[in-house]
Amino acid sequence: MVSRTHKGLTGCAGAEYPHTAMNTQTDTAVSAPARALSTAVILAAGRGTRMKSQRPKVMHPLAGQPMLRYLLDNAARVFDRIVVVVGPDMDDVAALAAAHQVVVQQDRLGTGHAARQAEALFGDGDVAVLYGDNPLITPDTMRALLEQRRRDDTGLALLAMEPADPARYGRVVAHDGQVERIVEWADATPAERAVRLCNAGVLCADAADFRRWLDEINNDNAQGEYYLGDVVARAVADGRSVRAVVAPEDELRGINSRAELAQAEACVQARLRQAAMDGGTTLVAPGTVFLCADTVLEPDTVVHPNVVFGPGVHVKSGAEIHAFSHVEGAIIGPDAQIGPYARLRPGSDVGAKARVGNFVEIKATTLGAGAKASHLTYLGNATVGSGANIGAGTITCNYDGVFKHRTEIGAGSFIGSDSVLVAPVRVGSGVITAAGSVITHDVPDDAMAIGRARQTNRAGHAASFRERLKNRKERG
């Protein structure tokens, strides 16, 4: 079984969270009428002023992928369709969401106004409005929200949390499970500020109700904006039941600053590490290992402290990644050994039982089964045959300033220490290159290549040379 670290992630610590106000939906009989399609509307038009960045807020990465990607992927596992609301000139956000329906909020007049831009796409089923900068909500929590809305006694369902520090969150005032109102911290009485249940802002309602309530809210406030949260007051005024689904704080945290981005990154990393270990990977010091959302670690891999995985890594069963290694865009074969202090760059493919040792860097290079580059080596744009041994200090000169060129090293070859292979060049199978050689021409199979200047020794020359240098220095 392969552990793909971003699958099935739950709370920040990796444990299932016991949602409140949740019931289980039974399978629908074949003869039952088809239900209307559910829709998730994701608001992603925010500029992220507090991020102090030219990049749209929802495009800032968590574990190597834009935060919006998490919400899109998780929502797609729960809702029948997704609508993404973007701002003008946010082409990169629209491109990320291109598989779904995208609408543009030309004027940023608040979250309620943003939701209105998607009204025509609500359909006839249930609609949930989510936030692109609130990316860590799991599919389980989304299902709990949707299932609560579908109960007969619920007109509007919302997500809420009980954070360790409620701080300035809006409070959810409820009685006997019925939400009576949402009170912003600035407007709350001391008794209301003592309430632990806090609003996360995510709402779910029947499409027709949602449209009506959105159309009824106004911008009579200091900011002159239309707030999505005002829908709660409209539902209560309509005499409809409003119910809260409580979920973990780590799922519902919003990201509005670099500090909050770092907190979310810590949460994502905790989830990924737990998923990796649950899938059969040994993390010797989990808190020091950094994974990407797409990192694939097969069972019985071992990862030592202070290892960083960039995007596009697949580590096969039995491989071992030693301390202080950095791996990106690479495939690591079964029982291979990497590091310590190794760097694998995009396009690297390390074969079964191969070895990439300390202070070795490889890029766009295939290392055959059992091949070894044990120390102080750079291999770029190279193919290394099975069983080949690359000596310390070897480099492939693959770049001429304009083009990249390939080096081929045949199976079983022994490349002597401090060899320089000037590409394009082919070194055949079973070849030996003498230490310190510069190889500029192809080497046939089973040949020995010696490409270094002839050594000459001048007796006593060192002393006289030093004396001349000393005299020159004294003369200034």
C-alpha positions as CSV (number, residue, x, y, z in Angstrom):
1,M,0.0,0.0,0.0
2,V,1.3,3.5,-0.9
3,S,0.9,6.3,1.5
4,R,0.1,9.5,-0.4
5,T,0.5,12.0,2.4
6,H,-2.3,14.4,1.5
7,K,-5.1,11.8,1.4
8,G,-7.6,11.4,4.2
9,L,-6.3,14.1,6.4
10,T,-8.3,15.0,9.4
11,G,-7.5,17.4,12.4
12,C,-4.1,19.0,12.9
13,A,-3.0,16.2,15.1
14,G,-4.3,13.6,12.7
15,A,-7.1,12.3,14.8
16,E,-10.8,12.2,13.8
17,Y,-12.8,15.1,15.4
18,P,-16.1,14.2,17.0
19,H,-18.3,16.8,15.3
20,T,-21.4,17.9,17.2
21,A,-24.8,18.3,15.6
22,M,-24.0,15.6,13.1
23,N,-26.0,12.7,11.9
24,T,-25.4,9.9,9.4
25,Q,-27.0,10.0,6.0
26,T,-28.2,6.5,4.8
27,D,-28.0,5.3,1.3
28,T,-30.8,6.4,-1.0
29,A,-32.9,3.6,-2.5
30,V,-32.7,3.3,-6.3
31,S,-36.4,4.2,-6.7
32,A,-36.1,7.4,-4.6
33,P,-36.3,10.7,-6.4
34,A,-32.9,12.2,-7.2
35,R,-31.9,15.0,-4.9
36,A,-30.9,18.4,-6.1
37,L,-27.2,19.0,-6.6
38,S,-25.3,20.6,-3.8
39,T,-23.0,23.6,-4.5
40,A,-20.0,24.9,-2.8
41,V,-19.3,28.6,-3.4
42,I,-15.7,29.5,-2.6
43,L,-14.9,33.2,-2.0
44,A,-11.4,33.9,-3.4
45,A,-11.4,37.5,-4.4
46,G,-9.5,38.9,-1.4
47,R,-6.3,40.8,-2.1
48,G,-4.7,39.9,1.2
49,T,-3.5,43.4,2.1
50,R,-2.1,42.2,5.5
51,M,0.1,39.8,3.6
52,K,1.9,42.7,2.0
53,S,2.2,40.8,-1.2
54,Q,1.5,41.2,-4.9
55,R,0.3,37.6,-5.0
56,P,-3.4,37.0,-4.3
57,K,-3.8,35.7,-0.8
58,V,-5.3,32.3,-1.8
59,M,-2.2,31.6,-4.0
60,H,0.2,31.6,-1.1
61,P,1.5,28.1,-0.7
62,L,1.0,25.6,2.1
63,A,3.2,22.5,1.9
64,G,4.1,23.4,-1.7
65,Q,0.7,24.1,-3.2
66,P,-1.6,27.1,-3.2
67,M,-3.9,27.2,-0.2
68,L,-6.9,27.4,-2.5
69,R,-6.0,24.0,-3.9
70,Y,-6.7,22.3,-0.6
71,L,-10.2,23.7,-0.4
72,L,-11.0,22.9,-4.0
73,D,-9.8,19.3,-3.6
74,N,-11.7,18.7,-0.4
75,A,-14.9,20.4,-1.5
76,A,-14.8,18.3,-4.7
77,R,-15.0,15.2,-2.5
78,V,-18.3,16.4,-0.9
79,F,-20.2,18.8,-3.2
80,D,-21.6,18.1,-6.6
81,R,-20.3,21.3,-8.1
82,I,-18.1,24.2,-7.2
83,V,-18.3,27.9,-8.0
84,V,-15.2,30.1,-7.3
85,V,-15.6,33.9,-6.9
86,V,-12.4,35.7,-7.9
87,G,-11.5,39.4,-8.2
88,P,-10.6,41.3,-11.4
89,D,-7.1,40.7,-12.8
90,M,-6.7,37.5,-10.8
91,D,-5.9,35.3,-13.8
92,D,-3.7,32.9,-11.8
93,V,-6.6,32.2,-9.3
94,A,-9.0,31.7,-12.2
95,A,-6.6,29.3,-13.9
96,L,-6.3,27.3,-10.7
97,A,-10.0,27.0,-10.5
98,A,-10.6,26.5,-14.2
99,A,-12.0,23.0,-13.8
100,H,-15.0,24.6,-12.0
101,Q,-17.3,27.5,-12.6
102,V,-15.6,30.9,-12.1
103,V,-17.3,34.3,-11.6
104,V,-15.7,37.7,-11.1
105,Q,-16.5,40.2,-8.4
106,Q,-15.7,43.4,-10.2
107,D,-16.2,45.6,-7.1
108,R,-15.1,44.3,-3.7
109,L,-18.0,45.3,-1.5
110,G,-17.8,42.6,1.1
111,T,-18.4,38.9,1.6
112,G,-22.1,39.1,1.1
113,H,-21.7,41.0,-2.1
114,A,-19.1,38.3,-3.3
115,A,-21.6,35.5,-2.6
116,R,-24.3,37.4,-4.6
117,Q,-22.1,37.2,-7.7
118,A,-22.6,33.4,-7.7
119,E,-26.4,33.5,-7.1
120,A,-27.3,32.5,-10.6
121,L,-25.2,29.4,-10.2
122,F,-26.7,28.2,-6.9
123,G,-29.0,25.7,-8.5
124,D,-31.9,24.2,-6.5
125,G,-30.1,22.2,-3.9
126,D,-28.1,23.1,-0.8
127,V,-25.4,25.8,-1.0
128,A,-22.4,26.3,1.2
129,V,-20.3,29.4,1.1
130,L,-16.7,28.8,2.0
131,Y,-13.6,31.1,2.1
132,G,-10.5,30.5,0.0
133,D,-8.3,31.8,2.9
134,N,-9.8,29.2,5.2
135,P,-8.3,26.2,3.4
136,L,-7.9,23.5,6.0
137,I,-11.6,22.4,6.4
138,T,-11.6,18.6,5.9
139,P,-14.2,16.7,3.9
140,D,-15.6,15.2,7.1
141,T,-16.4,18.6,8.4
142,M,-18.0,19.7,5.1
143,R,-20.1,16.6,5.2
144,A,-21.2,17.3,8.7
145,L,-22.2,20.8,7.7
146,L,-24.2,19.5,4.7
147,E,-25.8,16.7,6.7
148,Q,-26.9,19.1,9.5
149,R,-28.5,21.4,6.9
150,R,-30.4,18.5,5.5
151,R,-32.1,17.7,8.8
152,D,-35.7,18.7,8.8
153,D,-35.3,21.1,11.7
154,T,-32.4,23.2,10.1
155,G,-32.9,26.2,7.8
156,L,-29.3,27.4,8.1
157,A,-26.2,25.5,9.3
158,L,-23.0,27.2,10.2
159,L,-19.5,26.2,11.3
160,A,-18.3,27.2,14.7
161,M,-15.3,26.4,16.9
162,E,-14.2,26.7,20.5
163,P,-10.6,28.1,20.2
164,A,-8.1,28.0,23.0
165,D,-8.1,31.8,22.9
166,P,-11.4,33.2,21.6
167,A,-9.7,36.6,21.4
168,R,-11.7,38.9,19.1
169,Y,-13.7,36.3,17.2
170,G,-17.4,36.9,16.8
171,R,-19.4,34.9,19.3
172,V,-22.2,32.4,18.5
173,V,-25.0,33.0,21.0
174,A,-27.2,29.9,21.2
175,H,-29.8,28.3,23.4
176,D,-30.7,24.6,23.4
177,G,-28.7,24.2,20.3
178,Q,-30.5,26.9,18.4
179,V,-28.3,29.8,17.3
180,E,-30.0,33.1,18.2
181,R,-27.4,35.6,16.9
182,I,-23.8,36.2,16.0
183,V,-22.3,39.1,18.0
184,E,-19.1,40.7,16.8
185,W,-16.5,41.1,19.6
186,A,-16.6,44.9,19.5
187,D,-20.3,44.9,20.0
188,A,-20.5,42.1,22.6
189,T,-21.3,42.5,26.3
190,P,-19.0,41.1,28.9
191,A,-21.4,38.1,29.2
192,E,-21.3,37.6,25.5
193,R,-17.5,37.8,25.3
194,A,-17.4,35.0,27.9
195,V,-19.1,32.7,25.4
196,R,-16.6,30.1,24.1
197,L,-18.3,29.2,20.9
198,C,-17.0,31.4,18.0
199,N,-18.1,32.0,14.5
200,A,-16.1,30.6,11.6
201,G,-18.2,32.4,8.9
202,V,-19.1,29.3,6.8
203,L,-22.8,29.0,6.0
204,C,-25.0,26.4,4.4
205,A,-28.7,26.8,3.4
206,D,-31.2,25.8,0.7
207,A,-30.5,27.7,-2.5
208,A,-33.8,29.6,-2.6
209,D,-33.5,30.6,1.1
210,F,-29.9,31.7,0.6
211,R,-30.8,33.9,-2.4
212,R,-33.6,35.6,-0.5
213,W,-31.5,36.3,2.6
214,L,-28.5,37.6,0.6
215,D,-30.9,40.0,-1.3
216,E,-32.2,41.2,2.1
217,I,-28.9,42.2,3.7
218,N,-27.6,45.8,3.4
219,N,-24.4,47.7,3.8
220,D,-25.5,49.9,6.6
221,N,-22.3,49.7,8.6
222,A,-19.1,51.7,9.1
223,Q,-17.3,49.9,6.2
224,G,-20.2,50.3,3.8
225,E,-19.9,46.6,2.9
226,Y,-22.4,43.7,2.6
227,Y,-21.5,41.0,5.2
228,L,-22.3,37.4,4.7
229,G,-22.7,36.9,8.4
230,D,-25.8,39.1,8.3
231,V,-27.6,36.1,6.6
232,V,-27.8,34.5,10.1
233,A,-29.9,37.4,11.4
234,R,-32.1,37.2,8.3
235,A,-32.7,33.4,8.9
236,V,-33.5,34.0,12.6
237,A,-35.9,36.8,11.6
238,D,-37.6,34.4,9.2
239,G,-38.3,32.0,12.1
240,R,-35.9,29.4,10.6
241,S,-33.8,27.1,12.8
242,V,-30.1,28.0,12.7
243,R,-27.7,25.2,14.0
244,A,-24.0,25.2,14.5
245,V,-21.6,22.4,13.7
246,V,-18.6,22.5,15.9
247,A,-15.2,21.7,14.3
248,P,-11.6,21.9,15.4
249,E,-9.9,25.3,15.6
250,D,-7.1,24.1,13.4
251,E,-9.5,23.4,10.5
252,L,-11.3,26.7,10.8
253,R,-8.3,29.0,11.1
254,G,-8.4,31.9,8.6
255,I,-5.2,33.1,7.0
256,N,-4.8,36.9,6.8
257,S,-1.2,37.5,7.6
258,R,2.3,35.9,7.2
259,A,2.1,34.8,10.9
260,E,-1.2,33.0,10.3
261,L,0.2,31.5,7.1
262,A,3.1,30.0,9.2
263,Q,0.6,28.7,11.8
264,A,-1.4,27.0,9.0
265,E,1.8,25.5,7.5
266,A,2.6,24.0,10.9
267,C,-0.9,22.4,11.0
268,V,-0.6,21.0,7.4
269,Q,2.8,19.6,8.2
270,A,1.5,17.9,11.3
271,R,-1.3,16.3,9.2
272,L,1.1,15.2,6.5
273,R,3.6,13.7,9.0
274,Q,0.8,11.8,10.8
275,A,-0.5,10.5,7.5
276,A,3.0,9.4,6.4
277,M,3.5,7.5,9.7
278,D,0.1,5.9,9.5
279,G,1.0,4.7,6.0
280,G,4.1,2.9,7.2
281,T,6.9,5.4,7.0
282,T,9.3,5.9,9.9
283,L,10.0,9.5,10.7
284,V,12.8,9.5,13.2
285,A,12.2,13.0,14.3
286,P,8.8,14.0,12.8
287,G,8.8,17.6,13.8
288,T,12.0,18.2,11.8
289,V,10.8,16.7,8.5
290,F,9.0,18.9,6.0
291,L,6.7,17.4,3.4
292,C,4.8,18.6,0.3
293,A,1.2,17.9,-0.3
294,D,2.0,15.5,-3.1
295,T,4.9,13.7,-1.4
296,V,4.5,9.9,-1.8
297,L,6.2,7.7,0.8
298,E,5.8,4.0,0.4
299,P,5.7,1.7,3.4
300,D,9.0,0.9,5.1
301,T,10.8,4.0,4.0
302,V,12.8,5.7,6.7
303,V,13.3,9.5,6.9
304,H,15.9,10.8,9.3
305,P,15.9,14.3,11.0
306,N,16.0,17.6,9.1
307,V,14.9,16.3,5.7
308,V,13.0,18.6,3.3
309,F,10.8,17.3,0.5
310,G,9.9,19.7,-2.3
311,P,7.1,19.1,-4.9
312,G,7.0,15.9,-7.0
313,V,8.8,13.3,-4.8
314,H,8.0,9.6,-4.8
315,V,10.1,7.4,-2.4
316,K,9.7,3.7,-2.9
317,S,9.6,1.0,-0.2
318,G,12.8,0.4,1.8
319,A,14.5,3.6,0.8
320,E,16.3,5.6,3.5
321,I,16.7,9.4,3.5
322,H,19.5,10.5,5.9
323,A,19.7,13.7,7.8
324,F,19.9,17.2,6.2
325,S,18.9,16.1,2.7
326,H,16.8,18.1,0.3
327,V,14.7,16.2,-2.3
328,E,12.6,17.8,-5.1
329,G,11.0,16.4,-8.3
330,A,12.7,13.0,-7.8
331,I,12.0,9.3,-7.8
332,I,13.9,7.3,-5.2
333,G,13.9,3.6,-5.9
334,P,13.4,0.7,-3.4
335,D,16.2,0.3,-0.8
336,A,18.1,3.3,-2.1
337,Q,20.2,5.3,0.3
338,I,20.2,9.1,0.2
339,G,22.4,11.5,2.2
340,P,23.2,12.8,4.7
341,Y,23.5,16.2,3.2
342,A,22.4,15.2,-0.3
343,R,20.4,17.3,-2.7
344,L,18.2,15.7,-5.4
345,R,16.8,18.2,-7.9
346,P,14.0,17.9,-10.4
347,G,14.4,15.1,-12.9
348,S,16.4,12.8,-10.6
349,D,15.7,9.1,-10.8
350,V,17.6,7.0,-8.3
351,G,17.5,3.2,-9.0
352,A,17.0,0.3,-6.6
353,K,19.8,0.0,-4.0
354,A,21.6,3.0,-5.5
355,R,23.5,5.4,-3.3
356,V,23.6,9.2,-3.3
357,G,25.9,10.2,-0.4
358,N,27.0,13.2,1.5
359,F,27.4,16.5,-0.3
360,V,26.3,15.0,-3.6
361,E,23.9,16.9,-5.9
362,I,22.1,15.4,-8.9
363,K,19.8,17.0,-11.4
364,A,18.0,15.6,-14.4
365,T,20.0,12.4,-13.8
366,T,19.2,8.7,-13.8
367,L,21.2,6.6,-11.4
368,G,21.0,2.9,-12.3
369,A,20.3,0.1,-9.9
370,G,23.2,-0.3,-7.4
371,A,25.1,2.7,-8.7
372,K,27.0,4.9,-6.2
373,A,27.9,8.5,-5.9
374,S,29.1,8.6,-2.4
375,H,30.6,12.0,-1.8
376,L,31.3,15.5,-3.0
377,T,29.9,15.1,-6.5
378,Y,27.7,16.9,-9.0
379,L,25.8,15.0,-11.7
380,G,23.7,17.0,-14.0
381,N,21.9,15.8,-17.2
382,A,23.5,12.4,-16.9
383,T,22.7,8.7,-17.2
384,V,24.7,6.5,-14.9
385,G,24.5,2.7,-15.6
386,S,23.8,0.1,-13.0
387,G,26.6,-0.7,-10.6
388,A,28.7,2.3,-11.7
389,N,30.9,3.9,-9.0
390,I,31.3,7.7,-9.2
391,G,34.4,8.9,-7.2
392,A,34.6,11.8,-4.9
393,G,34.8,15.2,-6.5
394,T,33.5,14.1,-9.8
395,I,31.5,16.6,-11.8
396,T,29.6,16.6,-15.1
397,C,30.1,19.8,-17.1
398,N,26.7,19.9,-18.6
399,Y,26.1,23.6,-19.4
400,D,27.9,25.7,-22.0
401,G,26.1,28.9,-21.1
402,V,23.3,28.4,-23.6
403,F,22.5,24.6,-23.9
404,K,22.5,21.7,-21.6
405,H,24.3,18.5,-22.7
406,R,24.1,15.0,-21.5
407,T,26.8,12.7,-20.1
408,E,26.4,8.9,-20.4
409,I,28.2,6.5,-18.1
410,G,27.9,2.8,-18.7
411,A,27.2,0.0,-16.3
412,G,30.0,-1.1,-14.0
413,S,32.2,1.9,-14.8
414,F,34.6,3.3,-12.2
415,I,35.0,7.1,-12.4
416,G,38.1,8.1,-10.5
417,S,38.1,10.8,-7.9
418,D,38.1,14.4,-9.1
419,S,37.2,13.5,-12.7
420,V,35.6,16.2,-14.9
421,L,33.3,14.9,-17.6
422,V,32.8,17.5,-20.3
423,A,29.4,16.9,-22.0
424,P,28.3,15.8,-24.4
425,V,30.3,12.7,-23.8
426,R,29.8,9.0,-23.5
427,V,31.8,6.8,-21.2
428,G,31.2,3.1,-22.0
429,S,30.5,0.2,-19.7
430,G,33.3,-1.2,-17.6
431,V,35.4,1.9,-18.1
432,I,38.0,3.2,-15.5
433,T,38.9,6.9,-15.6
434,A,42.1,7.9,-13.8
435,A,41.7,10.2,-10.8
436,G,42.0,13.9,-11.8
437,S,41.2,13.3,-15.4
438,V,39.3,15.7,-17.7
439,I,37.3,13.6,-20.1
440,T,36.4,15.4,-23.3
441,H,36.0,12.5,-25.7
442,D,33.9,9.3,-25.7
443,V,35.5,6.3,-24.0
444,P,34.8,2.8,-25.4
445,D,33.8,-0.1,-23.3
446,D,36.4,-1.6,-20.9
447,A,38.9,1.1,-21.7
448,M,41.0,3.2,-19.2
449,A,40.9,6.9,-19.8
450,I,43.7,9.2,-18.5
451,G,43.1,12.8,-19.2
452,R,45.6,14.8,-17.1
453,A,48.8,16.8,-17.7
454,R,52.1,15.0,-17.3
455,Q,53.7,15.6,-13.9
456,T,57.2,17.0,-13.7
457,N,59.3,17.5,-10.5
458,R,61.8,20.4,-10.3
459,A,64.3,19.6,-7.5
460,G,64.7,22.5,-5.0
461,H,62.4,24.8,-7.0
462,A,59.9,25.3,-4.1
463,A,62.5,27.0,-1.9
464,S,63.8,29.4,-4.6
465,F,60.2,30.2,-5.7
466,R,59.2,31.1,-2.1
467,E,62.3,33.3,-1.8
468,R,61.5,35.2,-5.0
469,L,57.9,35.8,-3.8
470,K,59.2,37.1,-0.4
471,N,61.6,39.5,-2.1
472,R,58.9,40.8,-4.4
473,K,56.6,41.4,-1.4
474,E,59.3,43.3,0.5
475,R,59.9,45.6,-2.5
476,G,56.2,46.5,-2.4
